[in-house]
Amino acid sequence: MIQITRRERLLAIGAAAVIAVWAVNALALKPARERIRTLQRVLPEKQAQLRDLQAKSAAYRALQRRFQQLQTKLASQSANFELLPFLEKMIDQHRLTRHATMQPETTQPRPDYTQVVVSVEVREVSLEQLVDFLVAVESSEAVVQIGSLHIQKNPVNEMLVDSTVGIYSPQRSPQAAPTQVAHVP
C-alpha cells in the first residue's frame, strides 16, 4: 500500500469534494434551474391560451344555445308562414305602402334549409318611420332577421331618407330531417 501524507490526503478529499459539488451542480442543480426558467416562461403562455380557450368555449356554448332557440322558434313557426305577405302587412301598419317596393329571392344555403330574402326599398321616409318599421320587424314573433341596411339622405329633402333593407327568413325544407346539435354543458 502506498503511504500518503496527511496533506496529500486532505488535498485528495478536497479534490473529491470539489468534483462531487461540481457533479451535483452539473447533473442536478443546473438542469433544475433551467427547467424552472422554462416553466416560468411557458406557464404564463399556457395560462393565456387556457383563458382564450375558456372564452371561446363560453362563446361556443352561447352560440349553441342561440342556435337551439332558433331551431325551437323555427319549429314553432307556422308552416304556412311567408315572408312577403308578412312584410306587406308590416309596411301597411307603418304607413310605408306608397314609399316601399319589394323584391323577393329564395336561396338554399344548406340542403335542409331555404332562405327567403326580400329586398325592401323605402324612399322618402323619415328616419323615425324607418327605425319603427325595423324594430317592429325584428321584434315580431316571426323568424326574420335584418341582414343588410343601407341608408342615405334623400337628395330632394334632407329631412327624409332613402333606404334598402335586406330581410331574411330561414325555413326548413319540407324533406329535411331534424338537425341534431351536440349538447355541451
Beta strands, then each sheet from edge to edge (+ up, - down):
strand 1: 100-110
strand 2: 113-125
strand 3: 145-153
strand 4: 161-172
sheet 1: 1+ 2- 4+ 3-
end
